[in-house]
C-alpha cells in the first residue's frame, strides 16, 4: 500500500494486519506490516504485508474480505492498496 501521508499508510497497514489476523486459518501467517523497500517512491510512502499459507484460494479470500472492510476506515481513500499473488520479490 502507498500514499502521500506516512501516517495514513502506516495506520491503514496496521489496521489491515489486525483484520487479517482475525481471519487467519490454521497454517497461515502474516509477516508485517513493515515499510517496503524502498520506503518512499515518487513521494509516496510504502508499506507491505505478506500473508503466507498453503492454499492460494483461501489466502485470496481472506485478503479480499479484509481489504473490503478497510475501505471505510479513516484515511483509506488516501491510500492505494494492491495485492500481489505469488510475488517474485518483496524487496521492491
Order of alpha helices (4+ residues) and beta strands (2+ residues): beta-alpha-beta-beta-alpha
